[in-house]
Amino acid sequence: MDITNPIRNTLLQLTDTVNQLSDVAYKQPCLQLSGASIGEHCRHIMELFKELLKGYESGLICYEKRQRDLVLETNKEKAIVEIRMIINSIQLPDKKLVLSFQLDQDQNLDYKIDSNYYRELLYNLEHCVHHMALIRIGIKELTNLNLPDSFGVAASTIKHKNGQCAQ
């Protein structure tokens, strides 16, 4: 089973889209995104994948302690390089991992649950698609760029819509 193919395809779709944006559109705040930019959403996607890859080595993932590299949200060329690095790094064997997180911002309690690499890859894919749906909204607000119908849409939704059309 190669769980990385759909992730690669999704990240390549994101890379192709970012590549078509102007530098201004990539970093411009979007009214429809509560002032966030397309670049901020791209950075957030990359951060979680990077944290997973870092956690793969140590066995412990904590998405909340990710490094927030603001260059990735303002420099689309560096973002594209980073996404390609992620694409080239994710094909790793499954292994057990521990996910560390906090449920309450007012308390300093760390919780830990068992997970595994493939489960976290799936989480990152779903998270990526969710943010790409938000990026779609920003692109529609700021540009005339035509996006593929599948951009920011979960595979299960596409499958469901295709099934309904065939009936």
URLIN-V342595 format. One record per backbone hydrogen bond with DSSP energy under -0.5 kcal/mol. NH is the residue of the N-H (numbers start at 0). CO is the residue of the C=O. If there is no record, write none. Layout:
BEGIN
nh=NH co=CO
nh=NH co=CO
END
This chain:
BEGIN
nh=2 co=0
nh=4 co=1
nh=6 co=2
nh=7 co=3
nh=8 co=4
nh=9 co=5
nh=10 co=6
nh=11 co=7
nh=12 co=8
nh=13 co=9
nh=14 co=10
nh=15 co=11
nh=16 co=12
nh=17 co=13
nh=18 co=14
nh=19 co=15
nh=19 co=16
nh=20 co=16
nh=20 co=17
nh=25 co=21
nh=26 co=22
nh=27 co=23
nh=29 co=35
nh=30 co=28
nh=32 co=29
nh=33 co=30
nh=34 co=29
nh=35 co=32
nh=37 co=24
nh=37 co=27
nh=38 co=25
nh=40 co=36
nh=41 co=37
nh=42 co=38
nh=43 co=39
nh=44 co=40
nh=45 co=41
nh=46 co=42
nh=47 co=43
nh=48 co=44
nh=49 co=45
nh=50 co=46
nh=51 co=47
nh=52 co=48
nh=53 co=49
nh=54 co=50
nh=55 co=51
nh=56 co=52
nh=57 co=53
nh=58 co=54
nh=60 co=97
nh=64 co=61
nh=65 co=62
nh=68 co=66
nh=69 co=67
nh=71 co=68
nh=72 co=69
nh=73 co=69
nh=73 co=70
nh=74 co=70
nh=75 co=73
nh=78 co=74
nh=79 co=75
nh=80 co=76
nh=81 co=77
nh=82 co=78
nh=83 co=79
nh=84 co=80
nh=85 co=81
nh=86 co=82
nh=87 co=83
nh=88 co=84
nh=88 co=85
nh=89 co=85
nh=91 co=89
nh=96 co=114
nh=97 co=58
nh=98 co=112
nh=99 co=60
nh=99 co=97
nh=100 co=110
nh=106 co=103
nh=109 co=107
nh=110 co=100
nh=110 co=108
nh=112 co=98
nh=114 co=96
nh=116 co=94
nh=119 co=115
nh=120 co=116
nh=121 co=117
nh=122 co=118
nh=123 co=119
nh=124 co=120
nh=125 co=121
nh=126 co=122
nh=127 co=123
nh=128 co=124
nh=129 co=125
nh=130 co=126
nh=131 co=127
nh=132 co=128
nh=133 co=129
nh=134 co=130
nh=135 co=131
nh=136 co=132
nh=137 co=133
nh=138 co=134
nh=139 co=135
nh=140 co=136
nh=141 co=137
nh=142 co=138
nh=146 co=144
nh=150 co=147
nh=152 co=149
nh=157 co=153
nh=158 co=154
nh=159 co=155
nh=160 co=156
nh=161 co=157
nh=162 co=158
nh=163 co=159
nh=164 co=160
nh=165 co=161
nh=166 co=162
nh=166 co=163
END
